[in-house]
């Protein structure tokens, strides 16, 4: 089916297939502040009539519907059929299908480590030529995103295999607007100012922080995010990378120092709701509740973008960027996560789908709905569905460095085991040196 251009907007040929695709578009072509020129240009250069591209990822339910709403534009522009299937057991399913030779054309990975493993086994195909260069130029902190998607293939050569699309943000501090306004507190711009604010709140008779590490069998993980954020604020990005890969040991002074920086906040009874001993036993879902009591039981809570799910109804929450140290001059690092798209069964349509993700329209359609953040500088930030999402997007666009959650990149026994439990041991009394040495000993045992 051929795409016809009328008045600068792609108009579909009146075939039953394309009429169906157009009827499924969330936002009518040509309407609103979307970058329709990018859609038109893509449609002009891609005719995939009769072809099918299969995609598998972790999104089900509402998230599955959202990704399908974006794929509908790919279908309308190209004439191809894009079949997405989501799975709660994606990580297991993609390994099985790849080894069986029945992988989809494109797989959406929530963890770079799994994608790197499959690339090393020869199950991924490098992205279209020029994709890495496009990412460097068009994503904020572009080198970071290219590094996160570059893996070693079966022959031992590096290639760009993973295109990040849909990002999560972790470097956030949440607070109650009314509580801050009533107390006259200003938003800190640097880590030095954040520490000064922490002490000021104590001097005023309040409690600065609410921190909870409880999470059932996963107890301890919120502290690992703290340490990761502080590693990025006390060390250069390459030190963070060497820590993740264990090129430097877990008990290196750089890592011990980051743990102790977390301890500055979490192991001071005056700084934390309930005192430092309550940190390990308070459920992370319950811990931010003190922000919204009258008077406030605590004033700040460092947590990722998902945490408002656990806030009480009618809250007046706001957030600010977890700031960097002015004296260390390490820019504005951001910690987060996200999903990367990789080709697991190459085809022309698979390559075209990756190219589609480079268009502003592919980002803006999801931005204008919910739960989507992007570092793409060419997307219209005014199209974010809420002011909150727009502000988070601005933090991503202002990042000088982006790094993926370290614990998700480490071996499971470390990142989802020894690191978690070690942080609980730390807040309940063990020294940072002993905790870090114990984690390293565990890492050595699994080599």
BELJO-V780397 format. One record per run of one state. SS is the DSSP state (h for helix, s for strand, l for the rest). FROM is the first residue (numbers start at 1). TO is the last residue. If there is no record, write none. Layout:
BEGIN
SS_FROM_TO + SS_FROM_TO
END
This chain:
BEGIN
l_1_3 + s_4_6 + l_7_8 + s_9_11 + l_12_15 + h_16_23 + l_24_35 + h_36_45 + l_46_51 + s_52_57 + l_58_60 + h_61_78 + l_79_80 + s_81_86 + l_87_89 + h_90_99 + l_100_105 + s_106_109 + l_110_111 + h_112_120 + l_121_124 + s_125_125 + l_126_130 + h_131_138 + s_139_139 + l_140_141 + h_142_148 + l_149_149 + s_150_152 + l_153_157 + s_158_160 + l_161_162 + s_163_169 + l_170_171 + s_172_176 + h_177_183 + l_184_190 + h_191_203 + l_204_208 + s_209_209 + l_210_213 + s_214_214 + l_215_215 + h_216_218 + l_219_220 + h_221_234 + l_235_236 + h_237_245 + l_246_252 + h_253_266 + l_267_271 + s_272_272 + l_273_275 + h_276_281 + l_282_282 + s_283_283 + h_284_292 + l_293_299 + s_300_302 + l_303_306 + h_307_310 + l_311_316 + s_317_321 + l_322_332 + s_333_343 + l_344_347 + h_348_356 + l_357_359 + h_360_367 + l_368_375 + s_376_376 + l_377_380 + h_381_383 + l_384_386 + h_387_397 + l_398_400 + s_401_404 + l_405_405 + h_406_409 + l_410_411 + h_412_427 + l_428_431 + h_432_445 + l_446_447
END
